[in-house]
Amino acid sequence: MGVTYQDSNTRMSQVAIHNGTVYLAGQVPTDTTADMRGQTEQVLARIDQLLVQAGTSKEHLISAQVWVTSMAEFDQMNQAWDAWVVLGRPPVRAALEAKLAKPEWKVEIMVIAAVPEA
């Protein structure tokens, strides 16, 4: 079975699907004037959109990687995450502090999800 790519440009794809597994590129906020919680909510909403486009949803998350620019704001990110993640179905997750590609970004999140069997 081959790989399907979605929302691609010459550098990267936002989504790759292989053998029933959906891989998302790291997602970042569009409104960088928002605080950490607001930026995280934007990123999670975009993840929702991309997962649906790929035939799955956050109910089928397998793993997540979260990068924040400041651990001082980590609780704000977790507030948005906890309100979003499906109760009883949290993915495995790693979260760390990092310098992101643009200084106005406070958070980037990358997830992997399963495509549910029909």
Disulfide bonds with the S-S distance in Angstrom:
none
